[in-house]
Structure formats: C-alpha cells, structure tokens
Amino acid sequence: MEAILASIDRTQWRGRRDYALLLTLYNTGARVSEISTLQRNQIFIASKSYVQLHGKGRKDRVVPLWPRTARILKEWFR
C-alpha cells in the first residue's frame, strides 16, 4: 500500500485528491460506497480525529484516523 501511495503525483490537484482518498480508505477499511457518500460533517479533526461511517445494513461506526490521515484531510479541506 505504501508503494501505491508513494507512486501518486501529489503536485497536481487530482494526485492530492487521490492520495487523500486512498489513504482514508486504507486507514478506515471503509467500503467504496461508505466513502462515496461521506460528507465533510462526518469527519472530525482534533486531538482525537475520527470519521463517522454509515455502512451496509444501516450500521453506523466511528473509526479513528491516524495522525497522517488527519493531516492530509485537513490540508485537502483547505
């Protein structure tokens, strides 16, 4: 996974988008359907960062974010 993430060209807009997306998928173990419906208000970045996912079978779960993922998402949101 690290090799895939390292191969992304983050100097371009779509590379930064793809990097944030793949890193979030890797960190959370979320399904593509969970990520594709994810909204900004479901991501909390603070001292304890986490994401609220609404998944299959209408099950909600809260997944902590690695500091690296939180930093990348914070940069992306700017």
N, C-alpha and C positions, 0 to 999 in steps of 0.2 A: 504494500500500500504506500509505503514511504517513497518508493521509486516512482510510482504513478503520480503522487503529489509533487515530487521534485521535477517531473517532466513538464508540468504546466507552466506556460509562459505568463507570469504574473505582471508583466509590464503592460499588457493590454487589458482593457475592460473585461472582455469575456474570459480571459485567463483568471483574473481575480474572482469573477463570479463562479467559475467552475471550481476553483480551488476552495472557496468558501463552501460551496455546495457539497463537494466530495468529502471535505474534512468533517462537515457536520453529519453527513451520512455515516462516515466511518466512526465518529465519536459516539453517536447516539444509537446506532444499529437500527435506525428508522427505516421503514419501507418507503419506497419512492412515493407511494400515494400519501403517506403521512407528511413527507417533506413538501410535496407539491401543493398541499392545502395549508401548509404552515403560514401563519401570519405574524407580523412583527410583534404584536402584543402577546405572543406566546413565548417569546424569547426574553429572558431576564438576565441582564449582565450587571453584576455587582461583585461583592467579595465572594459570594457563592452563586455562580452563574448556572442557569439551568434552562431547559426548554420543556414546554408542556406539549405533549403529542396526543392527538386524538386518532386512535388507530382502529384496526379491524375489530368488528364486533362492538363498536361504540365504546371501546375501552380507552380511558384516559390514563396517561402515565407521565411522570416527571422524570427527566433524565438530566443528571448533572453534566455540565460542559467542562472539558479540560480547559485550563488557562489559555492554552494556544488557540483553541477553537473560539473561546470567548473574545480574545484579542482580534482574531481575524474577522469575526462577525461584527465587532464594534467598528473596525476600520471600514468594512463593507457598508454598514449603515450610514456612515458619514458620507 
